[in-house]
Amino acid sequence: MQCLNNPEDQAEGYEEPRPLTQCIVDMESQSDFCIFLTEDGVLHSMGTNLRGLLGLGRVLINTGGNSHPIRFPKNEKIIDFKVGKSHALALTEDGKVYGWGNNSDG
């Protein structure tokens, strides 16, 4: 499993919000953040980025109602994801698992 909570890795891949051009095929949320998958295999997040919940590193505290794509190495296609109270996991089509968020107990 690889961690996406390294701000040095994410600051480079940060993108400004833009309108979605693909349909949402899956969505999960908790009290202060939401993550959703579009049909092209791109994972997006929005909400509060406390503890790195949005997978955007530390470049943004709150998305202000806008969604942001979560960037993975080599723009890997995401096929599934799960959201916990303060963490998230994503599965790529190549079988890799990425995780981000609070790691205080793991």
N, CA, C and O atoms as a GROMACS GRO file, in nm:
protein
  424
    1MET      N    1   0.084  -0.117   0.000
    1MET     CA    2   0.000   0.000   0.000
    1MET      C    3   0.089   0.123   0.000
    1MET      O    4   0.192   0.126   0.068
    2GLN      N    5   0.050   0.224  -0.075
    2GLN     CA    6   0.126   0.347  -0.080
    2GLN      C    7   0.044   0.460  -0.021
    2GLN      O    8  -0.079   0.460  -0.030
    3CYS      N    9   0.111   0.555   0.040
    3CYS     CA   10   0.046   0.666   0.107
    3CYS      C   11   0.037   0.786   0.014
    3CYS      O   12   0.134   0.820  -0.054
    4LEU      N   13  -0.078   0.851   0.011
    4LEU     CA   14  -0.096   0.971  -0.070
    4LEU      C   15  -0.097   1.097   0.015
    4LEU      O   16  -0.136   1.204  -0.033
    5ASN      N   17  -0.056   1.086   0.139
    5ASN     CA   18  -0.065   1.200   0.229
    5ASN      C   19   0.066   1.277   0.237
    5ASN      O   20   0.084   1.358   0.328
    6ASN      N   21   0.155   1.255   0.145
    6ASN     CA   22   0.282   1.328   0.142
    6ASN      C   23   0.261   1.457   0.062
    6ASN      O   24   0.240   1.451  -0.059
    7PRO      N   25   0.265   1.573   0.127
    7PRO     CA   26   0.238   1.698   0.057
    7PRO      C   27   0.334   1.725  -0.057
    7PRO      O   28   0.298   1.793  -0.153
    8GLU      N   29   0.456   1.676  -0.049
    8GLU     CA   30   0.551   1.698  -0.158
    8GLU      C   31   0.508   1.623  -0.284
    8GLU      O   32   0.530   1.672  -0.394
    9ASP      N   33   0.448   1.505  -0.268
    9ASP     CA   34   0.400   1.429  -0.383
    9ASP      C   35   0.275   1.491  -0.444
    9ASP      O   36   0.258   1.488  -0.566
   10GLN      N   37   0.188   1.546  -0.362
   10GLN     CA   38   0.059   1.592  -0.409
   10GLN      C   39   0.060   1.735  -0.460
   10GLN      O   40  -0.019   1.768  -0.549
   11ALA      N   41   0.144   1.820  -0.408
   11ALA     CA   42   0.142   1.960  -0.449
   11ALA      C   43   0.166   1.973  -0.599
   11ALA      O   44   0.106   2.060  -0.664
   12GLU      N   45   0.252   1.889  -0.654
   12GLU     CA   46   0.279   1.891  -0.797
   12GLU      C   47   0.156   1.856  -0.879
   12GLU      O   48   0.130   1.918  -0.982
   13GLY      N   49   0.080   1.757  -0.834
   13GLY     CA   50  -0.034   1.707  -0.909
   13GLY      C   51  -0.164   1.779  -0.880
   13GLY      O   52  -0.268   1.744  -0.936
   14TYR      N   53  -0.160   1.879  -0.794
   14TYR     CA   54  -0.282   1.952  -0.758
   14TYR      C   55  -0.341   2.020  -0.880
   14TYR      O   56  -0.268   2.082  -0.958
   15GLU      N   57  -0.471   2.010  -0.895
   15GLU     CA   58  -0.539   2.075  -1.007
   15GLU      C   59  -0.651   2.163  -0.953
   15GLU      O   60  -0.715   2.130  -0.854
   16GLU      N   61  -0.672   2.272  -1.019
   16GLU     CA   62  -0.784   2.359  -0.984
   16GLU      C   63  -0.915   2.286  -1.016
   16GLU      O   64  -0.918   2.203  -1.107
   17PRO      N   65  -1.022   2.317  -0.943
   17PRO     CA   66  -1.150   2.251  -0.971
   17PRO      C   67  -1.199   2.286  -1.110
   17PRO      O   68  -1.174   2.395  -1.162
   18ARG      N   69  -1.268   2.192  -1.171
   18ARG     CA   70  -1.326   2.216  -1.303
   18ARG      C   71  -1.456   2.137  -1.312
   18ARG      O   72  -1.474   2.041  -1.238
   19PRO      N   73  -1.544   2.175  -1.402
   19PRO     CA   74  -1.671   2.101  -1.414
   19PRO      C   75  -1.647   1.956  -1.454
   19PRO      O   76  -1.556   1.926  -1.531
   20LEU      N   77  -1.728   1.867  -1.401
   20LEU     CA   78  -1.716   1.725  -1.437
   20LEU      C   79  -1.765   1.704  -1.580
   20LEU      O   80  -1.863   1.765  -1.623
   21THR      N   81  -1.697   1.618  -1.652
   21THR     CA   82  -1.739   1.583  -1.788
   21THR      C   83  -1.778   1.436  -1.797
   21THR      O   84  -1.823   1.390  -1.902
   22GLN      N   85  -1.763   1.362  -1.688
   22GLN     CA   86  -1.796   1.220  -1.682
   22GLN      C   87  -1.903   1.197  -1.576
   22GLN      O   88  -1.917   1.275  -1.482
   23CYS      N   89  -1.978   1.090  -1.592
   23CYS     CA   90  -2.082   1.055  -1.495
   23CYS      C   91  -2.020   0.996  -1.368
   23CYS      O   92  -1.918   0.927  -1.374
   24ILE      N   93  -2.082   1.023  -1.257
   24ILE     CA   94  -2.041   0.964  -1.129
   24ILE      C   95  -2.100   0.823  -1.122
   24ILE      O   96  -2.220   0.804  -1.142
   25VAL      N   97  -2.013   0.724  -1.092
   25VAL     CA   98  -2.059   0.585  -1.084
   25VAL      C   99  -2.063   0.532  -0.941
   25VAL      O  100  -2.127   0.430  -0.915
   26ASP      N  101  -1.995   0.599  -0.848
   26ASP     CA  102  -1.996   0.556  -0.708
   26ASP      C  103  -1.959   0.674  -0.620
   26ASP      O  104  -1.881   0.761  -0.661
   27MET      N  105  -2.016   0.678  -0.499
   27MET     CA  106  -1.987   0.789  -0.409
   27MET      C  107  -1.998   0.738  -0.265
   27MET      O  108  -2.086   0.659  -0.233
   28GLU      N  109  -1.908   0.785  -0.181
   28GLU     CA  110  -1.914   0.759  -0.038
   28GLU      C  111  -1.881   0.888   0.035
   28GLU      O  112  -1.806   0.972  -0.015
   29SER      N  113  -1.938   0.903   0.154
   29SER     CA  114  -1.911   1.025   0.229
   29SER      C  115  -1.911   0.997   0.379
   29SER      O  116  -1.961   0.895   0.425
   30GLN      N  117  -1.854   1.091   0.451
   30GLN     CA  118  -1.858   1.095   0.596
   30GLN      C  119  -1.909   1.234   0.632
   30GLN      O  120  -1.955   1.308   0.545
   31SER      N  121  -1.901   1.271   0.758
   31SER     CA  122  -1.962   1.397   0.802
   31SER      C  123  -1.900   1.520   0.738
   31SER      O  124  -1.970   1.621   0.721
   32ASP      N  125  -1.770   1.516   0.703
   32ASP     CA  126  -1.708   1.639   0.653
   32ASP      C  127  -1.632   1.624   0.521
   32ASP      O  128  -1.559   1.714   0.481
   33PHE      N  129  -1.649   1.510   0.453
   33PHE     CA  130  -1.588   1.496   0.321
   33PHE      C  131  -1.663   1.392   0.237
   33PHE      O  132  -1.735   1.308   0.290
   34CYS      N  133  -1.644   1.401   0.108
   34CYS     CA  134  -1.709   1.312   0.013
   34CYS      C  135  -1.606   1.273  -0.094
   34CYS      O  136  -1.527   1.356  -0.138
   35ILE      N  137  -1.608   1.148  -0.134
   35ILE     CA  138  -1.520   1.100  -0.241
   35ILE      C  139  -1.608   1.029  -0.342
   35ILE      O  140  -1.696   0.950  -0.305
   36PHE      N  141  -1.586   1.055  -0.470
   36PHE     CA  142  -1.665   0.987  -0.572
   36PHE      C  143  -1.579   0.948  -0.691
   36PHE      O  144  -1.475   1.009  -0.719
   37LEU      N  145  -1.626   0.845  -0.761
   37LEU     CA  146  -1.556   0.787  -0.876
   37LEU      C  147  -1.636   0.817  -1.001
   37LEU      O  148  -1.758   0.799  -1.005
   38THR      N  149  -1.567   0.864  -1.105
   38THR     CA  150  -1.634   0.888  -1.233
   38THR      C  151  -1.608   0.770  -1.328
   38THR      O  152  -1.518   0.690  -1.305
   39GLU      N  153  -1.688   0.763  -1.433
   39GLU     CA  154  -1.683   0.648  -1.523
   39GLU      C  155  -1.549   0.630  -1.594
   39GLU      O  156  -1.523   0.522  -1.648
   40ASP      N  157  -1.465   0.731  -1.594
   40ASP     CA  158  -1.333   0.720  -1.657
   40ASP      C  159  -1.226   0.671  -1.559
   40ASP      O  160  -1.107   0.669  -1.594
   41GLY      N  161  -1.266   0.632  -1.437
   41GLY     CA  162  -1.172   0.579  -1.339
   41GLY      C  163  -1.097   0.684  -1.260
   41GLY      O  164  -0.994   0.654  -1.200
   42VAL      N  165  -1.148   0.807  -1.258
   42VAL     CA  166  -1.084   0.915  -1.183
   42VAL      C  167  -1.161   0.934  -1.052
   42VAL      O  168  -1.283   0.942  -1.051
   43LEU      N  169  -1.086   0.941  -0.943
   43LEU     CA  170  -1.144   0.964  -0.811
   43LEU      C  171  -1.140   1.113  -0.780
   43LEU      O  172  -1.038   1.179  -0.805
   44HIS      N  173  -1.248   1.166  -0.727
   44HIS     CA  174  -1.259   1.307  -0.692
   44HIS      C  175  -1.293   1.319  -0.545
   44HIS      O  176  -1.350   1.228  -0.486
   45SER      N  177  -1.257   1.433  -0.485
   45SER     CA  178  -1.291   1.456  -0.345
   45SER      C  179  -1.336   1.599  -0.325
   45SER      O  180  -1.306   1.689  -0.403
   46MET      N  181  -1.411   1.617  -0.217
   46MET     CA  182  -1.454   1.751  -0.178
   46MET      C  183  -1.488   1.751  -0.031
   46MET      O  184  -1.521   1.648   0.028
   47GLY      N  185  -1.480   1.869   0.029
   47GLY     CA  186  -1.510   1.883   0.170
   47GLY      C  187  -1.392   1.939   0.248
   47GLY      O  188  -1.317   2.022   0.197
   48THR      N  189  -1.377   1.892   0.371
   48THR     CA  190  -1.271   1.938   0.460
   48THR      C  191  -1.153   1.844   0.453
   48THR      O  192  -1.170   1.722   0.459
   49ASN      N  193  -1.034   1.899   0.440
   49ASN     CA  194  -0.913   1.820   0.419
   49ASN      C  195  -0.834   1.796   0.549
   49ASN      O  196  -0.713   1.775   0.544
   50LEU      N  197  -0.902   1.799   0.663
   50LEU     CA  198  -0.831   1.772   0.788
   50LEU      C  199  -0.775   1.630   0.784
   50LEU      O  200  -0.841   1.538   0.736
   51ARG      N  201  -0.654   1.613   0.834
   51ARG     CA  202  -0.586   1.483   0.837
   51ARG      C  203  -0.566   1.424   0.698
   51ARG      O  204  -0.549   1.303   0.685
   52GLY      N  205  -0.566   1.506   0.595
   52GLY     CA  206  -0.541   1.458   0.459
   52GLY      C  207  -0.654   1.376   0.401
   52GLY      O  208  -0.630   1.293   0.312
   53LEU      N  209  -0.776   1.396   0.447
   53LEU     CA  210  -0.889   1.314   0.405
   53LEU      C  211  -0.920   1.321   0.256
   53LEU      O  212  -0.978   1.228   0.201
   54LEU      N  213  -0.883   1.430   0.191
   54LEU     CA  214  -0.919   1.447   0.050
   54LEU      C  215  -0.816   1.390  -0.046
   54LEU      O  216  -0.839   1.389  -0.167
   55GLY      N  217  -0.702   1.343   0.005
   55GLY     CA  218  -0.600   1.290  -0.084
   55GLY      C  219  -0.531   1.396  -0.166
   55GLY      O  220  -0.476   1.367  -0.272
   56LEU      N  221  -0.534   1.519  -0.118
   56LEU     CA  222  -0.475   1.632  -0.191
   56LEU      C  223  -0.349   1.683  -0.123
   56LEU      O  224  -0.300   1.791  -0.158
   57GLY      N  225  -0.294   1.610  -0.029
   57GLY     CA  226  -0.182   1.662   0.048
   57GLY      C  227  -0.230   1.773   0.138
   57GLY      O  228  -0.345   1.773   0.182
   58ARG      N  229  -0.144   1.868   0.166
   58ARG     CA  230  -0.183   1.977   0.257
   58ARG      C  231  -0.198   2.109   0.183
   58ARG      O  232  -0.186   2.216   0.243
   59VAL      N  233  -0.225   2.103   0.055
   59VAL     CA  234  -0.234   2.226  -0.023
   59VAL      C  235  -0.366   2.298  -0.007
   59VAL      O  236  -0.380   2.412  -0.048
   60LEU      N  237  -0.465   2.232   0.053
   60LEU     CA  238  -0.599   2.288   0.060
   60LEU      C  239  -0.666   2.241   0.188
   60LEU      O  240  -0.663   2.122   0.219
   61ILE      N  241  -0.728   2.331   0.262
   61ILE     CA  242  -0.797   2.294   0.385
   61ILE      C  243  -0.944   2.260   0.359
   61ILE      O  244  -0.995   2.163   0.415
   62ASN      N  245  -1.010   2.336   0.275
   62ASN     CA  246  -1.150   2.314   0.245
   62ASN      C  247  -1.174   2.344   0.097
   62ASN      O  248  -1.125   2.445   0.046
   63THR      N  249  -1.247   2.258   0.029
   63THR     CA  250  -1.266   2.277  -0.116
   63THR      C  251  -1.373   2.380  -0.149
   63THR      O  252  -1.390   2.416  -0.266
   64GLY      N  253  -1.445   2.429  -0.048
   64GLY     CA  254  -1.544   2.532  -0.074
   64GLY      C  255  -1.656   2.487  -0.167
   64GLY      O  256  -1.710   2.568  -0.242
   65GLY      N  257  -1.692   2.361  -0.163
   65GLY     CA  258  -1.801   2.310  -0.247
   65GLY      C  259  -1.758   2.264  -0.384
   65GLY      O  260  -1.841   2.218  -0.463
   66ASN      N  261  -1.629   2.274  -0.415
   66ASN     CA  262  -1.579   2.228  -0.544
   66ASN      C  263  -1.511   2.092  -0.528
   66ASN      O  264  -1.449   2.064  -0.425
   67SER      N  265  -1.523   2.008  -0.629
   67SER     CA  266  -1.453   1.880  -0.625
   67SER      C  267  -1.318   1.893  -0.693
   67SER      O  268  -1.298   1.976  -0.782
   68HIS      N  269  -1.224   1.810  -0.648
   68HIS     CA  270  -1.089   1.809  -0.704
   68HIS      C  271  -1.051   1.665  -0.738
   68HIS      O  272  -1.079   1.575  -0.659
   69PRO      N  273  -0.989   1.642  -0.853
   69PRO     CA  274  -0.944   1.506  -0.883
   69PRO      C  275  -0.827   1.468  -0.793
   69PRO      O  276  -0.740   1.549  -0.764
   70ILE      N  277  -0.827   1.343  -0.748
   70ILE     CA  278  -0.716   1.290  -0.670
   70ILE      C  279  -0.620   1.227  -0.770
   70ILE      O  280  -0.659   1.140  -0.848
   71ARG      N  281  -0.495   1.269  -0.767
   71ARG     CA  282  -0.396   1.219  -0.863
   71ARG      C  283  -0.317   1.103  -0.806
   71ARG      O  284  -0.268   1.109  -0.693
   72PHE      N  285  -0.305   0.999  -0.885
   72PHE     CA  286  -0.229   0.881  -0.849
   72PHE      C  287  -0.109   0.870  -0.943
   72PHE      O  288  -0.112   0.924  -1.053
   73PRO      N  289  -0.003   0.801  -0.900
   73PRO     CA  290   0.113   0.785  -0.987
   73PRO      C  291   0.072   0.727  -1.122
   73PRO      O  292  -0.011   0.636  -1.130
   74LYS      N  293   0.130   0.780  -1.227
   74LYS     CA  294   0.105   0.732  -1.363
   74LYS      C  295  -0.042   0.739  -1.402
   74LYS      O  296  -0.087   0.665  -1.490
   75ASN      N  297  -0.119   0.829  -1.338
   75ASN     CA  298  -0.262   0.845  -1.367
   75ASN      C  299  -0.337   0.713  -1.370
   75ASN      O  300  -0.420   0.688  -1.457
   76GLU      N  301  -0.306   0.626  -1.271
   76GLU     CA  302  -0.368   0.495  -1.266
   76GLU      C  303  -0.520   0.504  -1.256
   76GLU      O  304  -0.574   0.592  -1.188
   77LYS      N  305  -0.588   0.413  -1.325
   77LYS     CA  306  -0.733   0.408  -1.324
   77LYS      C  307  -0.781   0.340  -1.195
   77LYS      O  308  -0.732   0.232  -1.160
   78ILE      N  309  -0.875   0.401  -1.127
   78ILE     CA  310  -0.931   0.348  -1.004
   78ILE      C  311  -1.057   0.268  -1.038
   78ILE      O  312  -1.141   0.314  -1.114
   79ILE      N  313  -1.068   0.147  -0.980
   79ILE     CA  314  -1.186   0.065  -1.007
   79ILE      C  315  -1.276   0.050  -0.884
   79ILE      O  316  -1.393   0.014  -0.898
   80ASP      N  317  -1.223   0.078  -0.764
   80ASP     CA  318  -1.304   0.068  -0.644
   80ASP      C  319  -1.240   0.152  -0.534
   80ASP      O  320  -1.120   0.181  -0.539
   81PHE      N  321  -1.319   0.191  -0.435
   81PHE     CA  322  -1.267   0.267  -0.322
   81PHE      C  323  -1.359   0.250  -0.203
   81PHE      O  324  -1.476   0.215  -0.218
   82LYS      N  325  -1.306   0.275  -0.085
   82LYS     CA  326  -1.384   0.271   0.038
   82LYS      C  327  -1.343   0.388   0.125
   82LYS      O  328  -1.227   0.431   0.124
   83VAL      N  329  -1.437   0.440   0.201
   83VAL     CA  330  -1.415   0.555   0.287
   83VAL      C  331  -1.448   0.515   0.430
   83VAL      O  332  -1.554   0.460   0.457
   84GLY      N  333  -1.356   0.545   0.522
   84GLY     CA  334  -1.381   0.526   0.664
   84GLY      C  335  -1.408   0.661   0.729
   84GLY      O  336  -1.420   0.762   0.660
   85LYS      N  337  -1.416   0.663   0.860
   85LYS     CA  338  -1.444   0.788   0.931
   85LYS      C  339  -1.338   0.894   0.904
   85LYS      O  340  -1.370   1.012   0.890
   86SER      N  341  -1.211   0.852   0.898
   86SER     CA  342  -1.105   0.952   0.877
   86SER      C  343  -0.993   0.899   0.785
   86SER      O  344  -0.877   0.938   0.799
   87HIS      N  345  -1.030   0.812   0.693
   87HIS     CA  346  -0.933   0.762   0.595
   87HIS      C  347  -1.007   0.714   0.470
   87HIS      O  348  -1.129   0.700   0.470
   88ALA      N  349  -0.931   0.688   0.365
   88ALA     CA  350  -0.988   0.633   0.242
   88ALA      C  351  -0.887   0.538   0.178
   88ALA      O  352  -0.766   0.553   0.196
   89LEU      N  353  -0.937   0.442   0.103
   89LEU     CA  354  -0.855   0.347   0.030
   89LEU      C  355  -0.905   0.340  -0.114
   89LEU      O  356  -1.025   0.350  -0.139
   90ALA      N  357  -0.812   0.322  -0.207
   90ALA     CA  358  -0.850   0.310  -0.349
   90ALA      C  359  -0.777   0.192  -0.411
   90ALA      O  360  -0.660   0.166  -0.382
   91LEU      N  361  -0.848   0.119  -0.497
   91LEU     CA  362  -0.794   0.004  -0.568
   91LEU      C  363  -0.781   0.038  -0.715
   91LEU      O  364  -0.876   0.084  -0.777
   92THR      N  365  -0.662   0.016  -0.772
   92THR     CA  366  -0.640   0.042  -0.914
   92THR      C  367  -0.673  -0.082  -0.997
   92THR      O  368  -0.686  -0.192  -0.943
   93GLU      N  369  -0.686  -0.062  -1.127
   93GLU     CA  370  -0.715  -0.176  -1.213
   93GLU      C  371  -0.598  -0.275  -1.218
   93GLU      O  372  -0.617  -0.390  -1.258
   94ASP      N  373  -0.478  -0.232  -1.176
   94ASP     CA  374  -0.362  -0.320  -1.170
   94ASP      C  375  -0.348  -0.390  -1.035
   94ASP      O  376  -0.252  -0.463  -1.014
   95GLY      N  377  -0.444  -0.368  -0.944
   95GLY     CA  378  -0.443  -0.435  -0.815
   95GLY      C  379  -0.366  -0.363  -0.705
   95GLY      O  380  -0.349  -0.418  -0.597
   96LYS      N  381  -0.320  -0.241  -0.730
   96LYS     CA  382  -0.252  -0.164  -0.627
   96LYS      C  383  -0.355  -0.100  -0.535
   96LYS      O  384  -0.464  -0.063  -0.578
   97VAL      N  385  -0.319  -0.087  -0.407
   97VAL     CA  386  -0.406  -0.021  -0.310
   97VAL      C  387  -0.335   0.102  -0.258
   97VAL      O  388  -0.220   0.095  -0.215
   98TYR      N  389  -0.403   0.215  -0.260
   98TYR     CA  390  -0.351   0.341  -0.206
   98TYR      C  391  -0.438   0.382  -0.089
   98TYR      O  392  -0.559   0.359  -0.090
   99GLY      N  393  -0.378   0.442   0.012
   99GLY     CA  394  -0.452   0.489   0.127
   99GLY      C  395  -0.407   0.627   0.169
   99GLY      O  396  -0.292   0.664   0.148
  100TRP      N  397  -0.499   0.703   0.230
  100TRP     CA  398  -0.466   0.836   0.280
  100TRP      C  399  -0.563   0.872   0.391
  100TRP      O  400  -0.666   0.808   0.409
  101GLY      N  401  -0.527   0.975   0.465
  101GLY     CA  402  -0.608   1.021   0.577
  101GLY      C  403  -0.536   1.002   0.708
  101GLY      O  404  -0.413   1.002   0.713
  102ASN      N  405  -0.612   0.986   0.815
  102ASN     CA  406  -0.557   0.975   0.949
  102ASN      C  407  -0.489   0.839   0.968
  102ASN      O  408  -0.548   0.735   0.940
  103ASN      N  409  -0.365   0.842   1.015
  103ASN     CA  410  -0.289   0.720   1.037
  103ASN      C  411  -0.244   0.711   1.183
  103ASN      O  412  -0.137   0.657   1.212
  104SER      N  413  -0.325   0.764   1.274
  104SER     CA  414  -0.283   0.769   1.414
  104SER      C  415  -0.282   0.631   1.481
  104SER      O  416  -0.212   0.612   1.581
  105ASP      N  417  -0.357   0.537   1.428
  105ASP     CA  418  -0.362   0.403   1.488
  105ASP      C  419  -0.301   0.296   1.398
  105ASP      O  420  -0.309   0.178   1.432
  106GLY      N  421  -0.243   0.331   1.288
  106GLY     CA  422  -0.193   0.229   1.195
  106GLY      C  423  -0.056   0.252   1.159
  106GLY      O  424   0.002   0.175   1.082
   0.00000   0.00000   0.00000
